[in-house]
Structure formats: structure tokens, C-alpha cells
């Protein structure tokens, strides 16, 4: 009986070690986060401000909210513009944060398209050590008050 308990304990320890090695190996492999989001800008006509967003992402990331700030410039003659800012994504098990830059083009007073470059620079909790970069595209039909977006970010360190 003691041999069976010792054997069961040994199997449990080896299993835990194998799972730990697999988990640490998986953490170094890039993971693609694919999300769709709705971004809300309470002051879309201001050249700088804050925003918040709801993201729907694939596993293991899942759904999250994001808050951030931005500074934008726009050519009122052509409707072309640029923006940059910082963000924090709030997950149940930690945060991921970084910065972004974007270009946009208004085709009317209300309609515009955006191209975004995203860089994840760190995180907390389960996202400690996360790094990554990606791209996205957005569109608005109400002058930037809400944007519908799709983003893909390749990340490591989680």
C-alpha cells in the first residue's frame, strides 16, 4: 500500500512538472489576439481626450474593457489626420498596457476610416511580462463618437 501511495505521489509530481514546463514553453510562443471592438469617445471634436472601449477577443484573452487617452491632429481641408495615445486593457486577472498610433481619413463630416499600429509594452497579474505588436482598422459614421474596429496583436510573455 505504501508503494502505491509513493507511486501515486511520484506520478502527481511528474505530472505537475510536465504541466509547468509545457505552460512555460507555451508562454514564450507568440499568441495572436484577434478582437472586434466598439470604442466610445465622449469628446470626438476635441484634439485630445480620453476614450473607453469594449473588446470581444479570442481565447485565451476573452472579453475586456479598455481605457486610454489620445492626442490628434486633423487637416480640416483634406479630412486627413493622425493620432497617438496610450491604453490599458482591464482583464479579470490583470492588465495589459501600451501605446498606439493611427492615421485616419474623413470622407464626410461624419464618416471616416482609421488604420492603427498597436504596441503592447507590459502588464500586471497574469499579463506580467506581456509584449506585442499589431494592427487594426476602424470606421465611424458619427464623427468619431463611436468606432467599430478589428485588431490583431501578436503577443508573447503570457
N, C-alpha and C positions, 0 to 999 in steps of 0.2 A: 504494500500500500504506500509506504514512504517513497518507493522508487517511482510510483505513478505520480505522486504529488510533485516530486522533484522534476520528473519528465514534463509534466504539465506546466510547471513554473518556467522551465527552460524554454519550452515552446512559446510561452507567452512573452518571455523576454526577447527571444529571437524575432518573433513577430513584430514586437514594438520597435526593435532596432531597424528591421527591414522597412517598416512603415515610415519611420523617421528619416531614413536615407532616401526613400522614394519621395517623401514630401520635400526634403531639402533639395533634391535634384530637380523636382518639378518647379520649385520656386525660382530657379535660375533660368528656366526656359521661358522665352517670351510668350506672353498670353495676349491675344487680341481681344480688346474690349470693343464691342460693337453696340452703339447706343442710338436711340432716337430720343429727341428731347423737345420740350417746349420751354422757351426762355421768355421771361417776363421782365420788361424794362419799364419801371414806373415813370421815368422821365426821358422818353425817347428823343425829344428835341434838344436836350442838353448835351454839350460836347463831352461831359464826363458825368459819371454817376455809378450807381450800383444796379445789380440785377440778381434775380434768382431763377432757378430752373428745376424742372423735374426730368429725370433721366430714366429710361427703361433700357436696361443693358442685359447682355447675355451672361450666363453663369461663367465664372464664379462671382462676378461683380454684382449683378442684380440691380434692383431699382435704387435710386439715390436722389438726393437733392443737392443742388449746387448754389453757392452764393459767390459773388465776386464784384469787382469794380473794373471800370474801363475809362479810357480817355480816347476820344475820337476826333478826327478832322474830316471835314467834308467840303468838297468843291461844290458850291451851290449852283454854279453854272453847268457843270457836267454831271453832277449827281454821284461822282466817284468819291470814295473815302477810304480811310484806314482807321483801325482801332487797335489798341493793345490793352492788356489788363492782366489781373491775377484772379485765380479761382480757388475755392475749396469745395471738394465733394464730401458730403457727410453721409457715411455708411453707418450701419448699426455697430460695426466692430472697429471703427476708426475713421480717419480722414485721409484723403489724397489731395495734394495741392500742387499748384504750378502756375504757369502763365500762358498767354495766348496772344497771337497777333492775327489780324484779319484785314481783308480788303473787301469792299462792298461797292455795289453799283445800284443806284436808284434808277428805275426806268419810268417812274411816275412819282407823284407826290406821296404815294402810299406803298408802291411795290419795289422790292429790292431783292437782290441775291447776294450772298456772302460766301467767301472762301476763308477757312480758318486753319491756322497752324497751331497745334497744341503741344506743350511740353509739360510733362508731369515731373516734378523735381523732388518729391518726398511725400511722406505720410506719417500717420500715427497709428498706434494699436496694431491691428492685423495688416495694415498697409505700411508699416515702418520699413524704410529702405526701398520703397517702390520708385521706379524711374520709368520714363517712357516718352514717346512722341507719337503724334498722329495728325490727321487732317479731318476736316469736316466741311460741310456745306449747309447753308441755311437759306430760308426765304421768309419774307414778310409781306403781308398785304395790308398792313395798317400802320405804316410809317415807322416800324421798328418797335412798337409797343409789345408785340409778341412775335417770336421767331420759331419756325419749325425747322429742326436740324437733324442731321445724321452725322455721326462721328465714328471714326475707327482709330483706336490708340493701341499701339503695341507696347506692352509693359513687361518689366522684369522686376524681380525682388519681392514678389508677394508669394 
